[in-house]
């Protein structure tokens, strides 16, 4: 696969979504899992990139999976949290437990 094709693809899509396209930076590296693209955006644009319930980020990852399959490569996307972010991770979301699951499951996670 052309090394810059996946990186340019991500930058093109993300710059079309965000309010601050000049702050979009994608860095490409190779790790044990394949190609790793690290995406950094303006803190004000994080919500636009992640989307409601992570749907925008998931769609972007799906497109990268298709691009990688075409080139017989695995492409992973990491969205880097900007410095000074006030985001607090949700323990339920990290554990994979749905918010609608009963209280018994929630207590087991915590």
C-alpha positions as CSV (number, residue, x, y, z in Angstrom):
1,X,0.0,0.0,0.0
2,X,1.2,3.5,-0.8
3,X,2.4,4.7,2.6
4,X,0.7,8.1,2.3
5,X,-2.6,6.9,0.8
6,X,-4.2,6.0,4.2
7,X,-2.8,9.0,6.0
8,X,-4.0,11.4,3.3
9,X,-7.4,9.7,3.3
10,X,-7.9,10.3,7.0
11,X,-6.8,13.9,6.8
12,X,-9.1,14.6,3.9
13,X,-12.2,13.1,5.6
14,X,-11.4,14.7,9.0
15,X,-10.6,18.2,7.6
16,X,-14.1,18.1,5.8
17,X,-15.8,17.5,9.2
18,X,-14.0,19.8,11.7
19,X,-14.2,23.6,12.2
20,X,-10.4,23.9,12.4
21,X,-9.0,22.0,9.5
22,X,-5.5,23.5,9.9
23,X,-5.2,21.8,13.3
24,X,-5.7,18.3,11.9
25,X,-2.5,16.1,12.1
26,X,-2.3,12.5,11.3
27,X,0.9,10.6,12.1
28,X,1.5,7.2,10.5
29,X,3.6,4.4,12.1
30,X,4.0,0.7,11.9
31,X,3.5,-1.4,15.0
32,X,3.0,-5.1,15.9
33,X,-0.7,-4.8,14.9
34,X,-0.1,-3.2,11.5
35,X,-0.4,0.4,10.5
36,X,-1.2,2.9,13.3
37,X,-2.6,6.3,12.4
38,X,-2.7,8.7,15.3
39,X,-5.1,11.6,14.8
40,X,-4.8,14.9,16.6
41,X,-7.4,17.6,16.2
42,X,-8.3,20.9,17.9
43,X,-9.9,20.2,21.3
44,X,-13.1,22.1,20.1
45,X,-13.4,19.5,17.3
46,X,-13.2,16.3,19.4
47,X,-16.9,16.0,19.6
48,X,-17.3,16.2,15.9
49,X,-14.7,13.5,15.3
50,X,-16.1,11.1,17.9
51,X,-19.8,11.8,17.2
52,X,-22.8,10.7,19.2
53,X,-22.1,7.4,20.9
54,X,-18.8,7.2,18.9
55,X,-20.6,6.7,15.6
56,X,-18.4,9.1,13.5
57,X,-15.2,7.5,14.8
58,X,-16.5,4.1,14.2
59,X,-17.5,5.0,10.6
60,X,-14.0,6.4,10.0
61,X,-12.5,3.1,11.4
62,X,-14.8,1.1,9.1
63,X,-13.7,3.0,6.1
64,X,-10.0,2.5,7.1
65,X,-10.7,-1.3,7.5
66,X,-12.0,-1.4,3.9
67,X,-9.0,0.6,2.6
68,X,-6.7,-1.8,4.5
69,X,-8.5,-4.9,3.2
70,X,-8.0,-3.6,-0.3
71,X,-4.3,-3.4,0.3
72,X,-4.1,-6.6,2.5
73,X,-3.1,-4.5,5.5
74,X,-4.5,-3.8,8.9
75,X,-5.0,-0.1,9.6
76,X,-5.8,1.1,13.2
77,X,-6.9,4.6,14.1
78,X,-6.1,6.2,17.5
79,X,-7.7,9.5,18.2
80,X,-5.3,11.4,20.5
81,X,-6.9,13.3,23.4
82,X,-5.7,16.9,23.4
83,X,-3.8,18.4,26.3
84,X,-6.0,20.1,28.8
85,X,-9.0,17.9,28.0
86,X,-11.6,17.7,30.7
87,X,-12.9,14.3,29.4
88,X,-13.5,11.8,32.2
89,X,-13.7,8.2,30.9
90,X,-16.9,6.4,31.7
91,X,-16.1,3.2,33.6
92,X,-19.2,1.5,32.1
93,X,-18.2,2.4,28.6
94,X,-14.6,1.1,29.1
95,X,-15.8,-2.2,30.5
96,X,-18.2,-2.8,27.6
97,X,-21.3,-3.0,29.9
98,X,-24.3,-1.3,28.3
99,X,-26.0,1.4,30.4
100,X,-29.3,-0.5,30.0
101,X,-27.9,-3.6,31.7
102,X,-29.2,-4.4,35.1
103,X,-27.6,-3.2,38.3
104,X,-26.1,-6.6,39.0
105,X,-23.8,-6.3,36.1
106,X,-22.9,-2.7,36.9
107,X,-21.8,-3.7,40.5
108,X,-19.6,-6.4,39.1
109,X,-17.7,-3.9,36.9
110,X,-17.1,-1.3,39.6
